Amino acid sequence: MEHPRVIIVMTTPYSRNNSSRSLDAYFHFWEHDRVRQIFSRNWKPQKGHCGELFQITDAELLKCRLHRLKEPGTIYKREDLEDSGHNETLEEGSVASKSYSIGRKHSPSVELLRGMLWNKKYWCSEKLIKWLDDYRPELIFYNFTNNLFLQKIVLFLAERYRIPVVSAIGDDYYFSDRKSISPAYNLFRRKFKASVRKVFEQKGSAVYVCDGIRDRYNAEFGLDGETVYFCSSVERRPFRPINDENPVISYFGNIRIGRYKSILKIADSLLAINSDYRINVYSNEQDEEYTSALKDHPGVAFHGEIPYDEVQLRIKESDIYVVTEDFDKSSVDLTKYSVSTKVADGLMCGTAVLAFGPEECGAIKYLKETGGAAVCSDDSQLKDIISKLIADEAFQREIYDNSAVAAGKNHSVNGSCAAFENVVRKALAKN
């Protein structure tokens, strides 16, 4: 039986070669011609799971406002896209490039301006309407984000086609208020929370990355969503003792939200144990605010971005796979429910996992509960825990066995997709 025609609304294009691979937990078995996406990132998409994608960028909308473009939007067909590789950034002019550099800061002022830029009369073009009407979506999948424009698209789709919305909620953007005297911050928060409430008032449901965020959002908004853990396609390797003379220690992914600071602490501890030890960091981050300290640290080897298929190879070659979070309260507030694809890959791969960060963070708490990682939540104990992990083969074996249990229980493709399809069935039944 064919799946319902879904339209995905999120900022980045769905690919199995970047962070959006998390969507494989939901759509791995979906037919390509029944998955389409609207996205805004200024990337040329790679061949992924979507039969077609419709891209609207900030730069295009700016050109529409300046009367330099009649209507925005680029349609990509799956068969015309490349299979893999690095994310290719579109060339949109120096002004656009500068605006994206500013936009990556995601400050309240920038998001307010972006919300104004995404006026319906500019993005809701005849080209988009025809593309949607030809497809006739039956379900909206909204990847919950901290901005003021994706919700406009979701609400338009729900009203025009009278279809349910399934929201994927992995970060606590709604409840993460902080005290501020900034007018921009307070205005952004009011507008953001109002738009989120409108989305949750639509018929549908939600999927969550962990039980904690599920319970909070279900209770607040009267939802009946379920936890669907991210799956991993990493092939599990046999147990292998850590090479204590030259251990390969690796971190993959986002270094923002203060994570780069925790990586630096790990690097300090590694050098204190052995002056030859290093942590390899693989990330697509280019902002020197986050990368410069890592590049300058003698205990860090910063490698930049690599494709996900190469990530999988590097994971298997590693002796220690690092998951880390920042200890600052502002960072904890943003990550207290996060259980990312990095966690799924870590538990699945068979490499020894080191988790460093406060237990209030979702990833650290979850890894401790599974027993599938050496967990450290105290700076003063970090050196000792790393030393124990490298030297104690019985400890390594215990982590390996526990991670196998957790991976099989929560992070298989079959299990995650079956749980998601159950949520979809319930959402469609309400419509």
Secondary structure in CASP SS format (residue, H / E / C, confidence):
PFRMAT SS
TARGET T0000
AUTHOR 0000-0000-0000
METHOD secondary structure of the structure
MODEL  1
M C 1.00
E C 1.00
H C 1.00
P C 1.00
R C 1.00
V E 1.00
I E 1.00
I E 1.00
V E 1.00
M C 1.00
T C 1.00
T C 1.00
P C 1.00
Y C 1.00
S C 1.00
R C 1.00
N C 1.00
N C 1.00
S H 1.00
S H 1.00
R H 1.00
S H 1.00
L H 1.00
D H 1.00
A H 1.00
Y H 1.00
F H 1.00
H C 1.00
F C 1.00
W C 1.00
E C 1.00
H H 1.00
D H 1.00
R H 1.00
V E 1.00
R E 1.00
Q E 1.00
I E 1.00
F E 1.00
S C 1.00
R C 1.00
N C 1.00
W E 1.00
K E 1.00
P C 1.00
Q C 1.00
K C 1.00
G C 1.00
H C 1.00
C C 1.00
G C 1.00
E E 1.00
L E 1.00
F E 1.00
Q E 1.00
I C 1.00
T C 1.00
D H 1.00
A H 1.00
E H 1.00
L H 1.00
L H 1.00
K H 1.00
C H 1.00
R H 1.00
L C 1.00
H C 1.00
R C 1.00
L C 1.00
K C 1.00
E C 1.00
P C 1.00
G C 1.00
T E 1.00
I E 1.00
Y E 1.00
K E 1.00
R H 1.00
E H 1.00
D H 1.00
L C 1.00
E C 1.00
D C 1.00
S C 1.00
G C 1.00
H C 1.00
N C 1.00
E E 1.00
T E 1.00
L C 1.00
E C 1.00
E C 1.00
G C 1.00
S H 1.00
V H 1.00
A H 1.00
S H 1.00
K H 1.00
S H 1.00
Y H 1.00
S H 1.00
I H 1.00
G H 1.00
R C 1.00
K C 1.00
H C 1.00
S C 1.00
P H 1.00
S H 1.00
V H 1.00
E H 1.00
L H 1.00
L H 1.00
R H 1.00
G H 1.00
M H 1.00
L H 1.00
W C 1.00
N C 1.00
K H 1.00
K H 1.00
Y H 1.00
W H 1.00
C C 1.00
S C 1.00
E H 1.00
K H 1.00
L H 1.00
I H 1.00
K H 1.00
W H 1.00
L H 1.00
D H 1.00
D H 1.00
Y H 1.00
R C 1.00
P C 1.00
E C 1.00
L E 1.00
I E 1.00
F E 1.00
Y E 1.00
N E 1.00
F C 1.00
T C 1.00
N C 1.00
N C 1.00
L C 1.00
F C 1.00
L H 1.00
Q H 1.00
K H 1.00
I H 1.00
V H 1.00
L H 1.00
F H 1.00
L H 1.00
A H 1.00
E H 1.00
R H 1.00
Y H 1.00
R C 1.00
I C 1.00
P C 1.00
V E 1.00
V E 1.00
S E 1.00
A E 1.00
I E 1.00
G C 1.00
D C 1.00
D C 1.00
Y C 1.00
Y C 1.00
F C 1.00
S C 1.00
D C 1.00
R C 1.00
K C 1.00
S C 1.00
I C 1.00
S C 1.00
P H 1.00
A H 1.00
Y H 1.00
N H 1.00
L H 1.00
F H 1.00
R H 1.00
R H 1.00
K H 1.00
F H 1.00
K H 1.00
A H 1.00
S H 1.00
V H 1.00
R H 1.00
K H 1.00
V H 1.00
F H 1.00
E C 1.00
Q C 1.00
K C 1.00
G E 1.00
S E 1.00
A E 1.00
V E 1.00
Y E 1.00
V C 1.00
C C 1.00
D H 1.00
G H 1.00
I H 1.00
R H 1.00
D H 1.00
R H 1.00
Y H 1.00
N H 1.00
A H 1.00
E H 1.00
F H 1.00
G C 1.00
L C 1.00
D C 1.00
G C 1.00
E E 1.00
T E 1.00
V C 1.00
Y C 1.00
F C 1.00
C C 1.00
S C 1.00
S C 1.00
V C 1.00
E C 1.00
R C 1.00
R C 1.00
P C 1.00
F C 1.00
R C 1.00
P C 1.00
I C 1.00
N C 1.00
D C 1.00
E C 1.00
N C 1.00
P C 1.00
V C 1.00
I E 1.00
S E 1.00
Y E 1.00
F E 1.00
G C 1.00
N C 1.00
I C 1.00
R C 1.00
I C 1.00
G C 1.00
R H 1.00
Y H 1.00
K H 1.00
S H 1.00
I H 1.00
L H 1.00
K H 1.00
I H 1.00
A H 1.00
D H 1.00
S H 1.00
L H 1.00
L H 1.00
A H 1.00
I H 1.00
N C 1.00
S C 1.00
D C 1.00
Y C 1.00
R C 1.00
I E 1.00
N E 1.00
V E 1.00
Y E 1.00
S C 1.00
N C 1.00
E C 1.00
Q C 1.00
D C 1.00
E H 1.00
E H 1.00
Y H 1.00
T H 1.00
S H 1.00
A H 1.00
L H 1.00
K H 1.00
D H 1.00
H C 1.00
P C 1.00
G C 1.00
V E 1.00
A E 1.00
F E 1.00
H E 1.00
G E 1.00
E C 1.00
I C 1.00
P C 1.00
Y H 1.00
D H 1.00
E H 1.00
V H 1.00
Q H 1.00
L H 1.00
R H 1.00
I H 1.00
K H 1.00
E H 1.00
S C 1.00
D C 1.00
I E 1.00
Y E 1.00
V E 1.00
V E 1.00
T E 1.00
E C 1.00
D C 1.00
F C 1.00
D C 1.00
K H 1.00
S H 1.00
S H 1.00
V H 1.00
D H 1.00
L H 1.00
T H 1.00
K C 1.00
Y C 1.00
S C 1.00
V C 1.00
S C 1.00
T H 1.00
K H 1.00
V H 1.00
A H 1.00
D H 1.00
G H 1.00
L H 1.00
M H 1.00
C H 1.00
G C 1.00
T C 1.00
A E 1.00
V E 1.00
L E 1.00
A E 1.00
F E 1.00
G C 1.00
P C 1.00
E C 1.00
E C 1.00
C C 1.00
G H 1.00
A H 1.00
I H 1.00
K H 1.00
Y H 1.00
L H 1.00
K H 1.00
E H 1.00
T H 1.00
G C 1.00
G C 1.00
A C 1.00
A E 1.00
V E 1.00
C E 1.00
S C 1.00
D C 1.00
D H 1.00
S H 1.00
Q H 1.00
L H 1.00
K H 1.00
D H 1.00
I H 1.00
I H 1.00
S H 1.00
K H 1.00
L H 1.00
I H 1.00
A H 1.00
D C 1.00
E H 1.00
A H 1.00
F H 1.00
Q H 1.00
R H 1.00
E H 1.00
I H 1.00
Y H 1.00
D H 1.00
N H 1.00
S H 1.00
A H 1.00
V H 1.00
A H 1.00
A H 1.00
G H 1.00
K H 1.00
N H 1.00
H C 1.00
S C 1.00
V H 1.00
N H 1.00
G H 1.00
S H 1.00
C H 1.00
A H 1.00
A H 1.00
F H 1.00
E H 1.00
N H 1.00
V H 1.00
V H 1.00
R H 1.00
K H 1.00
A H 1.00
L H 1.00
A H 1.00
K H 1.00
N C 1.00
END
